[in-house]
């Protein structure tokens, strides 16, 4: 049986080519960020969320970004927005 980290890594690998084909799809970045958060890849998740927000500034993306910043120990930056 696969563990959750393997499943998350597989989903990231599936999203990478989709992002290459359609880099304008904000949802792809948000989804990949979610999997990266699960793998504790906070810097990569933050980069994905920044791109997501640049494409489509939605409240949920900002919320996720704040959570990643807090989890990564960047409390002041998370509170600043």
DOPA-144017 format. One record per atom (N, C-alpha, C): x, y negated, z negated; atom name; residue number from 1; residue in one letter. Coordinates in nm, 3 decimals. Each point is the difference from the previous one (the first is absolute). Example, Ala and Ser with C-alpha at 12.3 -4.5 7.8 and 13.67 -1.06 7.14 Angstrom:
# DOPA-144017
       x       y       z at   i aa
   1.319   0.569  -0.780  N   1  a
  -0.089  -0.119   0.000 CA   1  a
   0.090  -0.120   0.000  C   1  a
  -0.035  -0.105   0.072  N   2  s
   0.082  -0.119  -0.006 CA   2  s
  -0.077  -0.109  -0.073  C   2  s
END
This chain:
# DOPA-144017
       x       y       z at   i aa
   0.084   0.119   0.000  N   1  x
  -0.084  -0.119   0.000 CA   1  x
   0.089  -0.125   0.000  C   1  x
  -0.036  -0.095   0.085  N   2  x
   0.077  -0.124   0.007 CA   2  x
  -0.029  -0.087  -0.121  C   2  x
   0.101  -0.077  -0.037  N   3  x
  -0.027  -0.094  -0.108 CA   3  x
  -0.047  -0.134   0.059  C   3  x
  -0.043  -0.087  -0.087  N   4  x
  -0.056  -0.128   0.046 CA   4  x
   0.104  -0.086   0.071  C   4  x
   0.124   0.004  -0.049  N   5  x
   0.104  -0.081   0.065 CA   5  x
   0.023   0.045   0.143  C   5  x
  -0.002   0.131   0.024  N   6  x
   0.016   0.050   0.137 CA   6  x
  -0.115  -0.046   0.088  C   6  x
  -0.120   0.003  -0.053  N   7  x
  -0.117  -0.043   0.076 CA   7  x
   0.008  -0.150   0.031  C   7  x
   0.044  -0.078  -0.098  N   8  x
   0.013  -0.144   0.024 CA   8  x
   0.107  -0.028   0.107  C   8  x
   0.112   0.068  -0.011  N   9  x
   0.108  -0.018   0.099 CA   9  x
  -0.048   0.040   0.139  C   9  x
  -0.080   0.104   0.008  N  10  x
  -0.054   0.042   0.129 CA  10  x
  -0.095  -0.105   0.057  C  10  x
  -0.081  -0.061  -0.084  N  11  x
  -0.091  -0.104   0.046 CA  11  x
   0.077  -0.122   0.049  C  11  x
   0.108  -0.034  -0.070  N  12  x
   0.084  -0.112   0.046 CA  12  x
   0.058   0.032   0.137  C  12  x
   0.048   0.123   0.015  N  13  x
   0.056   0.041   0.130 CA  13  x
  -0.105  -0.006   0.110  C  13  x
  -0.125   0.027  -0.033  N  14  x
  -0.108  -0.010   0.098 CA  14  x
  -0.034  -0.144   0.034  C  14  x
   0.014  -0.089  -0.097  N  15  x
  -0.034  -0.141   0.023 CA  15  x
   0.109  -0.075   0.076  C  15  x
   0.123   0.040  -0.015  N  16  x
   0.111  -0.071   0.065 CA  16  x
  -0.020  -0.014   0.151  C  16  x
  -0.031   0.107   0.073  N  17  x
  -0.021  -0.017   0.145 CA  17  x
  -0.125  -0.083   0.032  C  17  x
  -0.102   0.010  -0.084  N  18  x
  -0.120  -0.081   0.022 CA  18  x
   0.033  -0.148  -0.012  C  18  x
   0.084  -0.034  -0.097  N  19  x
   0.041  -0.140  -0.018 CA  19  x
   0.086  -0.045   0.117  C  19  x
   0.083   0.088   0.052  N  20  x
   0.081  -0.038   0.117 CA  20  x
  -0.089  -0.027   0.120  C  20  x
  -0.106   0.078   0.015  N  21  x
  -0.091  -0.019   0.113 CA  21  x
  -0.090  -0.123  -0.017  C  21  x
  -0.043  -0.026  -0.123  N  22  x
  -0.092  -0.111  -0.027 CA  22  x
   0.046  -0.079  -0.123  C  22  x
   0.108  -0.076   0.015  N  23  x
   0.051  -0.076  -0.114 CA  23  x
  -0.092  -0.113  -0.046  C  23  x
  -0.108  -0.022   0.073  N  24  x
  -0.095  -0.105  -0.035 CA  24  x
  -0.112   0.049  -0.091  C  24  x
   0.001   0.127  -0.036  N  25  x
  -0.105   0.058  -0.085 CA  25  x
   0.038  -0.010  -0.148  C  25  x
  -0.056  -0.096  -0.069  N  26  x
   0.032  -0.023  -0.140 CA  26  x
  -0.031   0.124  -0.086  C  26  x
  -0.107   0.068   0.032  N  27  x
  -0.043   0.116  -0.079 CA  27  x
   0.110   0.106  -0.007  C  27  x
   0.074   0.018   0.108  N  28  x
   0.107   0.100   0.000 CA  28  x
   0.105  -0.033  -0.106  C  28  x
   0.035  -0.127  -0.012  N  29  x
   0.101  -0.041  -0.099 CA  29  x
  -0.053   0.019  -0.142  C  29  x
  -0.125  -0.036  -0.021  N  30  x
  -0.060   0.016  -0.132 CA  30  x
  -0.004   0.148  -0.039  C  30  x
  -0.038   0.084   0.094  N  31  x
  -0.007   0.143  -0.029 CA  31  x
   0.138   0.056  -0.031  C  31  x
   0.099  -0.036   0.082  N  32  x
   0.135   0.050  -0.024 CA  32  x
   0.052  -0.052  -0.134  C  32  x
  -0.032  -0.123  -0.034  N  33  x
   0.042  -0.054  -0.130 CA  33  x
  -0.056   0.083  -0.114  C  33  x
  -0.125   0.042   0.012  N  34  x
  -0.060   0.084  -0.104 CA  34  x
   0.076   0.129  -0.021  C  34  x
   0.039   0.064   0.108  N  35  x
   0.079   0.123  -0.012 CA  35  x
   0.138  -0.030  -0.058  C  35  x
   0.059  -0.110   0.039  N  36  x
   0.133  -0.036  -0.051 CA  36  x
  -0.007  -0.033  -0.149  C  36  x
  -0.108  -0.061  -0.044  N  37  x
  -0.017  -0.025  -0.143 CA  37  x
   0.000   0.132  -0.076  C  37  x
  -0.072   0.098   0.054  N  38  x
  -0.004   0.131  -0.063 CA  38  x
   0.136   0.066  -0.011  C  38  x
   0.090  -0.034   0.092  N  39  x
   0.136   0.054   0.000 CA  39  x
   0.098  -0.090  -0.075  C  39  x
  -0.051  -0.107  -0.060  N  40  x
   0.081  -0.098  -0.073 CA  40  x
   0.100  -0.070   0.091  C  40  x
  -0.035  -0.016   0.125  N  41  x
   0.081  -0.075   0.097 CA  41  x
  -0.053  -0.143   0.004  C  41  x
   0.020  -0.071  -0.110  N  42  x
  -0.065  -0.129  -0.019 CA  42  x
   0.047  -0.107   0.098  C  42  x
   0.128  -0.004   0.030  N  43  x
   0.049  -0.101   0.094 CA  43  x
  -0.058   0.022   0.140  C  43  x
  -0.007   0.126   0.043  N  44  x
  -0.060   0.030   0.130 CA  44  x
  -0.150  -0.030  -0.001  C  44  x
  -0.066   0.032  -0.110  N  45  x
  -0.142  -0.029  -0.012 CA  45  x
  -0.024  -0.150   0.006  C  45  x
   0.086  -0.076  -0.068  N  46  x
  -0.013  -0.146   0.001 CA  46  x
   0.017  -0.055   0.141  C  46  x
   0.095   0.051   0.075  N  47  x
   0.020  -0.044   0.138 CA  47  x
  -0.125   0.030   0.084  C  47  x
  -0.058   0.119  -0.019  N  48  x
  -0.122   0.033   0.074 CA  48  x
  -0.114  -0.093  -0.038  C  48  x
  -0.014  -0.030  -0.129  N  49  x
  -0.109  -0.087  -0.043 CA  49  x
   0.021  -0.143   0.048  C  49  x
   0.124  -0.045   0.002  N  50  x
   0.027  -0.134   0.054 CA  50  x
  -0.041  -0.007   0.147  C  50  x
   0.029   0.103   0.076  N  51  x
  -0.039   0.004   0.141 CA  51  x
  -0.153   0.007   0.014  C  51  x
  -0.062   0.081  -0.084  N  52  x
  -0.146   0.013  -0.002 CA  52  x
  -0.063  -0.138  -0.022  C  52  x
   0.050  -0.072  -0.100  N  53  x
  -0.054  -0.132  -0.034 CA  53  x
   0.025  -0.099   0.113  C  53  x
   0.117   0.008   0.063  N  54  x
   0.030  -0.091   0.111 CA  54  x
  -0.097   0.021   0.116  C  54  x
  -0.042   0.123   0.020  N  55  x
  -0.094   0.030   0.109 CA  55  x
  -0.144  -0.034  -0.036  C  55  x
  -0.040   0.040  -0.121  N  56  x
  -0.139  -0.018  -0.044 CA  56  x
  -0.001  -0.025  -0.150  C  56  x
  -0.001  -0.126  -0.043  N  57  x
   0.006  -0.030  -0.143 CA  57  x
  -0.131   0.033  -0.072  C  57  x
  -0.006   0.121  -0.053  N  58  x
  -0.120   0.046  -0.071 CA  58  x
   0.029   0.009  -0.149  C  58  x
  -0.099  -0.023  -0.085  N  59  x
   0.021   0.005  -0.144 CA  59  x
   0.061   0.132  -0.050  C  59  x
  -0.045   0.112   0.054  N  60  x
   0.051   0.129  -0.048 CA  60  x
   0.150   0.014   0.026  C  60  x
   0.048  -0.051   0.112  N  61  x
   0.144   0.008   0.029 CA  61  x
   0.079  -0.083  -0.100  C  61  x
  -0.052  -0.117  -0.036  N  62  x
   0.066  -0.082  -0.102 CA  62  x
  -0.001   0.072  -0.135  C  62  x
  -0.110   0.063  -0.032  N  63  x
  -0.011   0.076  -0.125 CA  63  x
   0.105   0.111  -0.004  C  63  x
   0.008   0.077   0.107  N  64  x
   0.099   0.108   0.006 CA  64  x
   0.141  -0.055  -0.010  C  64  x
   0.025  -0.111   0.066  N  65  x
   0.133  -0.063  -0.005 CA  65  x
   0.036  -0.038  -0.143  C  65  x
  -0.095  -0.058  -0.071  N  66  x
   0.023  -0.034  -0.141 CA  66  x
   0.030   0.121  -0.085  C  66  x
  -0.071   0.110   0.024  N  67  x
   0.026   0.124  -0.074 CA  67  x
   0.140   0.052   0.027  C  67  x
   0.042  -0.003   0.125  N  68  x
   0.134   0.047   0.035 CA  68  x
   0.105  -0.087  -0.066  C  68  x
  -0.018  -0.131   0.004  N  69  x
   0.096  -0.089  -0.063 CA  69  x
   0.010   0.026  -0.150  C  69  x
  -0.112   0.018  -0.066  N  70  x
   0.001   0.029  -0.144 CA  70  x
   0.067   0.135  -0.027  C  70  x
  -0.031   0.098   0.079  N  71  x
   0.058   0.133  -0.018 CA  71  x
   0.151  -0.005   0.021  C  71  x
   0.044  -0.090   0.084  N  72  x
   0.142  -0.013   0.032 CA  72  x
   0.071  -0.096  -0.096  C  72  x
  -0.071  -0.045  -0.103  N  73  x
   0.060  -0.086  -0.102 CA  73  x
   0.005  -0.146   0.035  C  73  x
  -0.068  -0.041   0.105  N  74  x
   0.001  -0.139   0.045 CA  74  x
  -0.126  -0.072  -0.047  C  74  x
  -0.016  -0.004  -0.132  N  75  x
  -0.123  -0.049  -0.061 CA  75  x
  -0.026  -0.147   0.036  C  75  x
   0.101  -0.084  -0.009  N  76  x
  -0.020  -0.143   0.029 CA  76  x
  -0.041  -0.019   0.146  C  76  x
   0.062   0.072   0.088  N  77  x
  -0.033  -0.010   0.143 CA  77  x
  -0.142   0.051   0.027  C  77  x
  -0.039   0.106  -0.072  N  78  x
  -0.136   0.054   0.017 CA  78  x
  -0.103  -0.100  -0.048  C  78  x
   0.029  -0.069  -0.109  N  79  x
  -0.094  -0.097  -0.056 CA  79  x
  -0.010  -0.126   0.086  C  79  x
   0.108  -0.031   0.074  N  80  x
   0.001  -0.120   0.083 CA  80  x
  -0.081   0.016   0.126  C  80  x
  -0.027   0.125   0.037  N  81  x
  -0.079   0.022   0.120 CA  81  x
   0.086   0.048   0.107  C  81  x
END
